[in-house]
Amino acid sequence: MHEHPDIDDLDKQILAKLIEDGKLPYTDIAKQLFVSSGTIHVRMKKMEQLGIVMGSSIMIDYQKLGYHISAFLGIYLDKSAMYDTVARYLAEVPEVVEVNYTTGLYSMFVKIVCKDTNHLRVVLHDKIEKIEGIQRLETFISLEQSIHRPVNFLAASE
């Protein structure tokens, strides 16, 4: 996949600053990059319109909110054509935080967060396993997440 032709090094530097600290004010970014804050606003608006920037989010430590189980589900579908339908149903399950269409053994790989193993059992049995189109699934409980970060595209090799 090629880089977007309307994005230059300044745009990438702006994104890198925001990836490092999403709460950094545009005025501070402008000072660090030696441009006006208006330039930062214009560049960010452009990247939103191009679909490069798709809103903003915060990172949550789910354990501190009582969600002590993170699990990954390898889902086998009856037919791969069922992906969109199953993904829509999964989007209605509040504990589902990621859904990926994959190659390999599973049609889908899904991440869920639950309060404890009983909550996990209820989510699997009462919500996910009942979705039409899911043939079967395998559950993998995460013991620890060592890395969670965005790609540092300025440092990544091409």
Short mmCIF file of the C-alpha atoms (twelve columns), coordinates in Angstrom:
data_MODEL
# 
_entry.id   MODEL 
# 
loop_
_atom_site.group_PDB 
_atom_site.id 
_atom_site.type_symbol 
_atom_site.label_atom_id 
_atom_site.label_alt_id 
_atom_site.label_comp_id 
_atom_site.label_asym_id 
_atom_site.label_seq_id 
_atom_site.Cartn_x 
_atom_site.Cartn_y 
_atom_site.Cartn_z 
_atom_site.pdbx_PDB_model_num 
ATOM 1   C CA . MET A 1   0.000   0.000   0.000  1 
ATOM 2   C CA . HIS A 2   1.368   3.382   -0.957 1 
ATOM 3   C CA . GLU A 3   1.463   6.504   1.157  1 
ATOM 4   C CA . HIS A 4   -1.263  9.043   0.604  1 
ATOM 5   C CA . PRO A 5   0.025   11.623  -1.915 1 
ATOM 6   C CA . ASP A 6   -1.470  14.574  -0.011 1 
ATOM 7   C CA . ILE A 7   0.499   13.827  3.171  1 
ATOM 8   C CA . ASP A 8   3.937   15.337  3.687  1 
ATOM 9   C CA . ASP A 9   6.581   15.239  6.411  1 
ATOM 10  C CA . LEU A 10  4.921   18.026  8.427  1 
ATOM 11  C CA . ASP A 11  1.657   16.047  8.516  1 
ATOM 12  C CA . LYS A 12  3.556   12.978  9.708  1 
ATOM 13  C CA . GLN A 13  5.328   15.003  12.398 1 
ATOM 14  C CA . ILE A 14  1.974   16.369  13.605 1 
ATOM 15  C CA . LEU A 15  0.556   12.851  13.797 1 
ATOM 16  C CA . ALA A 16  3.654   11.585  15.608 1 
ATOM 17  C CA . LYS A 17  3.292   14.326  18.249 1 
ATOM 18  C CA . LEU A 18  -0.381  13.447  18.790 1 
ATOM 19  C CA . ILE A 19  0.356   9.717   18.952 1 
ATOM 20  C CA . GLU A 20  2.944   10.459  21.632 1 
ATOM 21  C CA . ASP A 21  0.509   12.655  23.602 1 
ATOM 22  C CA . GLY A 22  -3.065  12.853  22.355 1 
ATOM 23  C CA . LYS A 23  -3.852  15.700  24.771 1 
ATOM 24  C CA . LEU A 24  -1.116  17.959  23.409 1 
ATOM 25  C CA . PRO A 25  -2.687  21.299  22.392 1 
ATOM 26  C CA . TYR A 26  -2.297  22.353  18.768 1 
ATOM 27  C CA . THR A 27  -0.520  25.503  19.945 1 
ATOM 28  C CA . ASP A 28  2.192   23.397  21.633 1 
ATOM 29  C CA . ILE A 29  2.580   21.221  18.536 1 
ATOM 30  C CA . ALA A 30  2.922   24.378  16.439 1 
ATOM 31  C CA . LYS A 31  5.682   25.722  18.707 1 
ATOM 32  C CA . GLN A 32  7.574   22.423  18.619 1 
ATOM 33  C CA . LEU A 33  7.359   22.211  14.816 1 
ATOM 34  C CA . PHE A 34  7.981   25.955  14.226 1 
ATOM 35  C CA . VAL A 35  4.705   26.633  12.403 1 
ATOM 36  C CA . SER A 36  1.537   28.544  13.290 1 
ATOM 37  C CA . SER A 37  -1.268  26.928  15.265 1 
ATOM 38  C CA . GLY A 38  -3.539  27.729  12.303 1 
ATOM 39  C CA . THR A 39  -1.333  25.487  10.155 1 
ATOM 40  C CA . ILE A 40  -1.825  22.634  12.612 1 
ATOM 41  C CA . HIS A 41  -5.611  23.144  12.565 1 
ATOM 42  C CA . VAL A 42  -5.714  23.205  8.753  1 
ATOM 43  C CA . ARG A 43  -3.490  20.131  8.467  1 
ATOM 44  C CA . MET A 44  -5.552  18.181  11.005 1 
ATOM 45  C CA . LYS A 45  -8.807  19.105  9.258  1 
ATOM 46  C CA . LYS A 46  -7.318  17.942  5.944  1 
ATOM 47  C CA . MET A 47  -6.249  14.602  7.459  1 
ATOM 48  C CA . GLU A 48  -9.721  14.123  8.945  1 
ATOM 49  C CA . GLN A 49  -11.345 14.811  5.555  1 
ATOM 50  C CA . LEU A 50  -8.959  12.325  3.899  1 
ATOM 51  C CA . GLY A 51  -9.937  9.690   6.474  1 
ATOM 52  C CA . ILE A 52  -6.398  9.412   7.849  1 
ATOM 53  C CA . VAL A 53  -7.427  10.769  11.251 1 
ATOM 54  C CA . MET A 54  -10.616 9.061   12.358 1 
ATOM 55  C CA . GLY A 55  -11.458 10.779  15.610 1 
ATOM 56  C CA . SER A 56  -9.555  10.357  18.851 1 
ATOM 57  C CA . SER A 57  -9.632  7.934   21.736 1 
ATOM 58  C CA . ILE A 58  -8.199  7.324   25.168 1 
ATOM 59  C CA . MET A 59  -6.468  4.251   26.522 1 
ATOM 60  C CA . ILE A 60  -8.297  2.646   29.433 1 
ATOM 61  C CA . ASP A 61  -6.878  0.279   32.041 1 
ATOM 62  C CA . TYR A 62  -9.882  -2.056  32.152 1 
ATOM 63  C CA . GLN A 63  -8.547  -3.866  35.220 1 
ATOM 64  C CA . LYS A 64  -8.886  -0.697  37.285 1 
ATOM 65  C CA . LEU A 65  -12.560 -0.661  36.278 1 
ATOM 66  C CA . GLY A 66  -13.059 -4.259  37.414 1 
ATOM 67  C CA . TYR A 67  -12.554 -6.016  34.064 1 
ATOM 68  C CA . HIS A 68  -9.820  -8.511  34.936 1 
ATOM 69  C CA . ILE A 69  -10.094 -10.883 31.959 1 
ATOM 70  C CA . SER A 70  -9.003  -10.131 28.399 1 
ATOM 71  C CA . ALA A 71  -9.658  -12.957 25.993 1 
ATOM 72  C CA . PHE A 72  -9.232  -13.576 22.306 1 
ATOM 73  C CA . LEU A 73  -11.695 -15.670 20.371 1 
ATOM 74  C CA . GLY A 74  -10.789 -17.573 17.238 1 
ATOM 75  C CA . ILE A 75  -14.136 -17.897 15.478 1 
ATOM 76  C CA . TYR A 76  -14.950 -20.417 12.774 1 
ATOM 77  C CA . LEU A 77  -17.867 -19.304 10.584 1 
ATOM 78  C CA . ASP A 78  -20.281 -21.577 8.732  1 
ATOM 79  C CA . LYS A 79  -19.381 -19.609 5.604  1 
ATOM 80  C CA . SER A 80  -16.889 -16.769 5.217  1 
ATOM 81  C CA . ALA A 81  -19.678 -14.788 3.522  1 
ATOM 82  C CA . MET A 82  -21.292 -14.551 6.992  1 
ATOM 83  C CA . TYR A 83  -18.516 -12.237 8.234  1 
ATOM 84  C CA . ASP A 84  -20.398 -8.932  7.845  1 
ATOM 85  C CA . THR A 85  -23.541 -10.295 9.497  1 
ATOM 86  C CA . VAL A 86  -21.649 -11.845 12.410 1 
ATOM 87  C CA . ALA A 87  -19.549 -8.678  12.837 1 
ATOM 88  C CA . ARG A 88  -22.743 -6.610  13.132 1 
ATOM 89  C CA . TYR A 89  -24.045 -8.925  15.870 1 
ATOM 90  C CA . LEU A 90  -20.699 -8.835  17.671 1 
ATOM 91  C CA . ALA A 91  -20.789 -5.029  17.577 1 
ATOM 92  C CA . GLU A 92  -23.900 -5.243  19.789 1 
ATOM 93  C CA . VAL A 93  -21.999 -7.144  22.513 1 
ATOM 94  C CA . PRO A 94  -20.572 -4.476  24.866 1 
ATOM 95  C CA . GLU A 95  -17.664 -6.670  25.980 1 
ATOM 96  C CA . VAL A 96  -16.356 -7.003  22.402 1 
ATOM 97  C CA . VAL A 97  -13.592 -4.431  21.863 1 
ATOM 98  C CA . GLU A 98  -12.020 -5.668  18.575 1 
ATOM 99  C CA . VAL A 99  -13.178 -7.711  15.596 1 
ATOM 100 C CA . ASN A 100 -10.795 -8.774  12.840 1 
ATOM 101 C CA . TYR A 101 -11.408 -10.677 9.600  1 
ATOM 102 C CA . THR A 102 -8.454  -13.029 9.296  1 
ATOM 103 C CA . THR A 103 -6.668  -15.564 7.169  1 
ATOM 104 C CA . GLY A 104 -5.568  -18.913 8.543  1 
ATOM 105 C CA . LEU A 105 -7.513  -21.220 10.821 1 
ATOM 106 C CA . TYR A 106 -10.118 -18.726 11.972 1 
ATOM 107 C CA . SER A 107 -12.472 -16.571 9.951  1 
ATOM 108 C CA . MET A 108 -12.492 -13.975 12.720 1 
ATOM 109 C CA . PHE A 109 -10.306 -13.047 15.653 1 
ATOM 110 C CA . VAL A 110 -12.116 -11.122 18.388 1 
ATOM 111 C CA . LYS A 111 -10.951 -9.486  21.616 1 
ATOM 112 C CA . ILE A 112 -13.299 -9.244  24.581 1 
ATOM 113 C CA . VAL A 113 -12.934 -7.899  28.120 1 
ATOM 114 C CA . CYS A 114 -14.830 -9.359  31.073 1 
ATOM 115 C CA . LYS A 115 -14.944 -8.852  34.825 1 
ATOM 116 C CA . ASP A 116 -14.077 -12.440 35.743 1 
ATOM 117 C CA . THR A 117 -14.297 -16.002 34.430 1 
ATOM 118 C CA . ASN A 118 -17.994 -16.253 35.259 1 
ATOM 119 C CA . HIS A 119 -18.688 -13.088 33.248 1 
ATOM 120 C CA . LEU A 120 -16.583 -14.562 30.417 1 
ATOM 121 C CA . ARG A 121 -18.671 -17.751 30.484 1 
ATOM 122 C CA . VAL A 122 -21.911 -15.768 30.330 1 
ATOM 123 C CA . VAL A 123 -20.675 -13.608 27.439 1 
ATOM 124 C CA . LEU A 124 -19.511 -16.653 25.496 1 
ATOM 125 C CA . HIS A 125 -22.530 -18.854 26.179 1 
ATOM 126 C CA . ASP A 126 -25.381 -16.345 26.272 1 
ATOM 127 C CA . LYS A 127 -24.208 -13.764 23.755 1 
ATOM 128 C CA . ILE A 128 -21.548 -14.935 21.308 1 
ATOM 129 C CA . GLU A 129 -22.113 -18.668 20.789 1 
ATOM 130 C CA . LYS A 130 -25.772 -17.989 19.948 1 
ATOM 131 C CA . ILE A 131 -24.945 -15.744 16.984 1 
ATOM 132 C CA . GLU A 132 -26.139 -17.344 13.778 1 
ATOM 133 C CA . GLY A 133 -23.267 -18.143 11.445 1 
ATOM 134 C CA . ILE A 134 -20.743 -19.011 14.164 1 
ATOM 135 C CA . GLN A 135 -19.840 -22.675 13.777 1 
ATOM 136 C CA . ARG A 136 -17.533 -22.828 16.809 1 
ATOM 137 C CA . LEU A 137 -14.916 -20.811 18.616 1 
ATOM 138 C CA . GLU A 138 -11.729 -21.197 20.583 1 
ATOM 139 C CA . THR A 139 -10.988 -18.976 23.558 1 
ATOM 140 C CA . PHE A 140 -7.544  -17.722 24.565 1 
ATOM 141 C CA . ILE A 141 -7.242  -15.878 27.877 1 
ATOM 142 C CA . SER A 142 -4.524  -13.237 27.942 1 
ATOM 143 C CA . LEU A 143 -2.287  -13.505 30.983 1 
ATOM 144 C CA . GLU A 144 -0.479  -10.233 30.326 1 
ATOM 145 C CA . GLN A 145 -0.331  -7.525  27.675 1 
ATOM 146 C CA . SER A 146 3.281   -6.451  27.307 1 
ATOM 147 C CA . ILE A 147 2.963   -4.043  24.388 1 
ATOM 148 C CA . HIS A 148 0.031   -1.865  23.344 1 
ATOM 149 C CA . ARG A 149 0.984   1.007   21.094 1 
ATOM 150 C CA . PRO A 150 0.351   2.603   17.732 1 
ATOM 151 C CA . VAL A 151 2.843   2.167   14.919 1 
ATOM 152 C CA . ASN A 152 5.702   4.656   15.097 1 
ATOM 153 C CA . PHE A 153 5.603   5.288   11.350 1 
ATOM 154 C CA . LEU A 154 8.456   7.811   11.544 1 
ATOM 155 C CA . ALA A 155 10.824  5.132   12.894 1 
ATOM 156 C CA . ALA A 156 9.393   2.077   11.078 1 
ATOM 157 C CA . SER A 157 11.416  0.701   8.192  1 
ATOM 158 C CA . GLU A 158 9.893   0.814   4.749  1 
# 
